[in-house]
Amino acid sequence: MIKYYLVIVLAVLLSAVAQLLMKKSAARPHKSIIFEYLNPIVLSGYVLFFCATVINLYALSHVKLAVASALTESLSFICAIITGRVFFRERLTRRKIIGSAVILVGVILVAG
């Protein structure tokens, strides 16, 4: 069973990288509105999102939906906070840290 939880974590990490690529692209000026959505950085993000979805579907076939959903959503939120801080220097407040800790406790309770 732990194998499938790790597959879910992999899917979340792929999604986090895809989100980083999307944000990186969104912060740049583009030649046209078409190139804004169809440039190499954004297309790479789309591919990673697709891979994450396929991996997540595989995990969902072996893990209860409530557990998989709780794990995916909560880890996605925590990854967004961490990657925002590390890559974009976004502010990490005490409230975000406490909220993330509460989320982790909830995931442990649901998945455990």
N, C-alpha and C positions, 0 to 999 in steps of 0.2 A: 504493500500500500504506500509506503514511503516513496517508492519510485514515482508514483503518479503525483504526489505532492511536489516532488522535485521538478517534474514536467510542468506543473502549473507555475512554479517559481521561474522556470526558464521562459515560459510564455510571457509572464509579467516583465521580466528583464528585457525581452525583445521589444515589448510594447514601450517600455521606458526609453530604450534607445531610439525607437521610431519617433516618440514624442520629442526627444532632444533634437533629432534631425528636422522635424517640422518647425520647432521653435527657432532653430538656427536659420532656417530658410525664411521664416516670417519676419525676422529682424533685418533682412536685407532688402534693398530696393531691387525691383525687377523691371525688365524691359517692357513687359506687357502683362495683362491679367492672366493670359494663358500660360505664360512662362512662370508666373507666380505659383501656379498649381501643377505644372508639368515640367519642372526642372529636375536635374539629377538628384539633388538632395531630397526633394519631396518624393520623387519616385522611389528612392531607396527606403524612405519611411513607409510608403505604401506596401512595398515588398515585405518589410519586417512586420508590419501589422498583419499582413496576410499569413505569414509564417506563424506568428503568434496565435492567430485564430485557428489554424490547422492543428497546432500543437495542443491548444486548449481543448479543441474538440476531441482529440485523442484522450486527453486526461478525463474529460467529462464522461467518456464511455466506461470509465473504471472507478469514478469517485462520485459520491452522492452530490447532487446538485447544490444543496444548501452549503455543504462544506466547501466545494469548489468555488462557488460564488463568493462566499465570505472570504476565502483565501485570496482569490483574484482581486476583488475590489479593494480589500484592505491593503494588500501589498502594493497595489497600483498607487494608492494614495500615498503610502509611505515612500515609495520609490520617487514619486513626483516631488515630494518635499526634499528628499536627499539630493536628487539630481538637480533640482532648482538651486539648491544651496551650493553644490559643488561646481556646477558648470555655468551658472548664471548669477552667482553671488546674491541670490535672493535671501531676504532676511529670515532667520530661523528664530522664532519667538518661543518663549516659555510655553505659551498656550499650544503651539504646534507640537512641541516635544511631549507635553502631557497628553495631548490628544493622540499622538502616535503610540505612546505607551499604552493607553487605554485600548486602542485598536489592536495592538499586539496581544494584549491579555485576552481580548475577545476572540481573536483568531485561535489562540491556544485552547480556549475553552470550547470553541465550536469544533475545531479539528481534532482535539485530543480526545 
